[in-house]
Amino acid sequence: MAEGDEKFLEILGVLAEDVRFRILSLIASRGEITAKDILSEFDFTQPTLSHHMACLTEAGLVNVERRGRFAYYSVNNETIELVSSGIASLKSVPEKRIKEKEPSSDEAAKLKKGKKKKKKDKNKKKKKD
């Protein structure tokens, strides 16, 4: 596994926790937000929020900027782009290749007739027995 893959999987693991995903969504919707404002949206304690924020910042999903007594959180767009491109790379086979493998309508009709013929042959064998 490549080093970049490990980081990608770590980030996905952090995002898999629904509370963290909802916190990240809240931060993204506000642009920048303090811990106090995040706490007002959730029903958990400050130590629990600190734990989730530590996970989000260590994974690089959230930036933190301290101004005086307050910490302001914002989404790290570079990491979000990394996750987005990693997910996008999982898209299935391009349509052109899929179409090349699909049988034409004539071939599909022949395949269908072949299956029907096999069923008829099996039925004939059963009647003979």
C-alpha positions as a Markdown table, in Angstrom:
| # | Residue | x | y | z |
|---|---|---|---|---|
| 1 | Met | 0.0 | 0.0 | 0.0 |
| 2 | Ala | 1.4 | 3.4 | -1.0 |
| 3 | Glu | 2.0 | 6.1 | 1.6 |
| 4 | Gly | -0.7 | 8.3 | 0.1 |
| 5 | Asp | -3.2 | 5.4 | 0.3 |
| 6 | Glu | -2.6 | 5.1 | 4.1 |
| 7 | Lys | -3.3 | 8.8 | 4.6 |
| 8 | Phe | -6.4 | 8.6 | 2.4 |
| 9 | Leu | -7.7 | 5.6 | 4.5 |
| 10 | Glu | -6.9 | 7.4 | 7.7 |
| 11 | Ile | -9.0 | 10.4 | 6.6 |
| 12 | Leu | -11.8 | 8.2 | 5.5 |
| 13 | Gly | -11.7 | 6.5 | 8.9 |
| 14 | Val | -12.0 | 9.9 | 10.6 |
| 15 | Leu | -14.9 | 10.8 | 8.4 |
| 16 | Ala | -16.7 | 7.5 | 9.0 |
| 17 | Glu | -17.6 | 8.7 | 12.5 |
| 18 | Asp | -21.0 | 10.3 | 11.9 |
| 19 | Val | -20.4 | 13.0 | 14.6 |
| 20 | Arg | -17.2 | 14.1 | 13.0 |
| 21 | Phe | -18.8 | 14.2 | 9.6 |
| 22 | Arg | -21.6 | 16.4 | 10.9 |
| 23 | Ile | -19.1 | 18.7 | 12.7 |
| 24 | Leu | -17.2 | 19.0 | 9.4 |
| 25 | Ser | -20.4 | 19.8 | 7.5 |
| 26 | Leu | -21.3 | 22.5 | 10.1 |
| 27 | Ile | -17.8 | 24.1 | 9.7 |
| 28 | Ala | -18.1 | 24.0 | 5.9 |
| 29 | Ser | -21.5 | 25.6 | 6.0 |
| 30 | Arg | -20.3 | 28.5 | 8.2 |
| 31 | Gly | -16.8 | 28.9 | 6.7 |
| 32 | Glu | -15.3 | 29.5 | 10.1 |
| 33 | Ile | -16.6 | 28.7 | 13.5 |
| 34 | Thr | -15.5 | 28.6 | 17.2 |
| 35 | Ala | -15.7 | 25.6 | 19.4 |
| 36 | Lys | -18.4 | 27.4 | 21.5 |
| 37 | Asp | -20.6 | 27.7 | 18.3 |
| 38 | Ile | -20.0 | 24.1 | 17.4 |
| 39 | Leu | -21.0 | 23.0 | 21.0 |
| 40 | Ser | -24.3 | 24.9 | 20.7 |
| 41 | Glu | -25.3 | 22.7 | 17.8 |
| 42 | Phe | -24.6 | 19.4 | 19.5 |
| 43 | Asp | -25.6 | 17.6 | 22.6 |
| 44 | Phe | -22.2 | 16.6 | 24.1 |
| 45 | Thr | -19.6 | 18.0 | 26.4 |
| 46 | Gln | -16.6 | 20.2 | 25.6 |
| 47 | Pro | -14.1 | 17.3 | 26.3 |
| 48 | Thr | -16.0 | 15.2 | 23.7 |
| 49 | Leu | -15.8 | 18.0 | 21.2 |
| 50 | Ser | -12.1 | 18.5 | 21.9 |
| 51 | His | -11.5 | 14.8 | 21.1 |
| 52 | His | -13.4 | 15.0 | 17.8 |
| 53 | Met | -11.7 | 18.3 | 16.8 |
| 54 | Ala | -8.3 | 16.7 | 17.6 |
| 55 | Cys | -9.1 | 13.8 | 15.2 |
| 56 | Leu | -10.3 | 16.2 | 12.5 |
| 57 | Thr | -7.2 | 18.5 | 12.8 |
| 58 | Glu | -4.7 | 15.6 | 13.0 |
| 59 | Ala | -6.3 | 14.1 | 9.8 |
| 60 | Gly | -5.8 | 17.5 | 8.2 |
| 61 | Leu | -9.5 | 18.0 | 7.5 |
| 62 | Val | -9.8 | 21.1 | 9.7 |
| 63 | Asn | -7.6 | 24.1 | 10.1 |
| 64 | Val | -7.4 | 25.8 | 13.5 |
| 65 | Glu | -6.4 | 29.4 | 14.0 |
| 66 | Arg | -6.0 | 30.7 | 17.6 |
| 67 | Arg | -7.0 | 34.3 | 18.1 |
| 68 | Gly | -6.7 | 35.4 | 21.7 |
| 69 | Arg | -8.8 | 33.0 | 23.9 |
| 70 | Phe | -10.7 | 31.5 | 20.9 |
| 71 | Ala | -9.9 | 28.8 | 18.4 |
| 72 | Tyr | -11.4 | 29.3 | 15.0 |
| 73 | Tyr | -12.0 | 26.2 | 12.8 |
| 74 | Ser | -12.3 | 26.1 | 9.1 |
| 75 | Val | -12.2 | 23.3 | 6.5 |
| 76 | Asn | -8.9 | 22.4 | 4.9 |
| 77 | Asn | -9.8 | 22.5 | 1.2 |
| 78 | Glu | -6.6 | 20.7 | 0.1 |
| 79 | Thr | -7.5 | 17.7 | 2.2 |
| 80 | Ile | -11.1 | 17.7 | 0.9 |
| 81 | Glu | -9.8 | 17.8 | -2.6 |
| 82 | Leu | -7.5 | 14.9 | -1.9 |
| 83 | Val | -10.5 | 12.9 | -0.6 |
| 84 | Ser | -12.7 | 13.9 | -3.5 |
| 85 | Ser | -10.1 | 12.9 | -6.1 |
| 86 | Gly | -9.4 | 9.6 | -4.3 |
| 87 | Ile | -13.1 | 8.8 | -4.3 |
| 88 | Ala | -13.4 | 9.9 | -8.0 |
| 89 | Ser | -10.6 | 7.5 | -8.9 |
| 90 | Leu | -12.9 | 4.6 | -7.8 |
| 91 | Lys | -15.4 | 5.3 | -10.6 |
| 92 | Ser | -16.3 | 2.2 | -12.6 |
| 93 | Val | -15.0 | 1.4 | -16.0 |
| 94 | Pro | -15.5 | 4.2 | -18.5 |
| 95 | Glu | -18.7 | 3.9 | -20.6 |
| 96 | Lys | -16.7 | 3.3 | -23.9 |
| 97 | Arg | -15.1 | 0.2 | -22.5 |
| 98 | Ile | -18.4 | -1.1 | -21.1 |
| 99 | Lys | -20.1 | -0.6 | -24.5 |
| 100 | Glu | -17.3 | -2.5 | -26.2 |
| 101 | Lys | -18.0 | -5.5 | -23.9 |
| 102 | Glu | -21.8 | -5.4 | -24.2 |
| 103 | Pro | -23.2 | -7.7 | -26.9 |
| 104 | Ser | -24.9 | -6.1 | -29.9 |
| 105 | Ser | -28.6 | -6.5 | -30.2 |
| 106 | Asp | -28.2 | -9.3 | -32.8 |
| 107 | Glu | -25.7 | -11.1 | -30.5 |
| 108 | Ala | -28.1 | -10.6 | -27.5 |
| 109 | Ala | -30.9 | -12.1 | -29.6 |
| 110 | Lys | -28.8 | -15.1 | -30.5 |
| 111 | Leu | -27.8 | -15.7 | -26.9 |
| 112 | Lys | -31.5 | -15.6 | -25.9 |
| 113 | Lys | -32.4 | -18.1 | -28.6 |
| 114 | Gly | -29.6 | -20.4 | -27.5 |
| 115 | Lys | -30.8 | -20.4 | -23.9 |
| 116 | Lys | -34.4 | -21.2 | -25.0 |
| 117 | Lys | -33.2 | -24.0 | -27.2 |
| 118 | Lys | -31.2 | -25.5 | -24.3 |
| 119 | Lys | -34.3 | -25.4 | -22.1 |
| 120 | Lys | -36.3 | -27.2 | -24.8 |
| 121 | Asp | -33.6 | -29.8 | -25.2 |
| 122 | Lys | -33.6 | -30.5 | -21.4 |
| 123 | Asn | -37.4 | -30.8 | -21.5 |
| 124 | Lys | -37.3 | -33.3 | -24.3 |
| 125 | Lys | -34.7 | -35.4 | -22.5 |
| 126 | Lys | -36.9 | -35.5 | -19.4 |
| 127 | Lys | -39.9 | -36.6 | -21.4 |
| 128 | Lys | -37.9 | -39.5 | -23.0 |
| 129 | Asp | -36.9 | -40.8 | -19.5 |
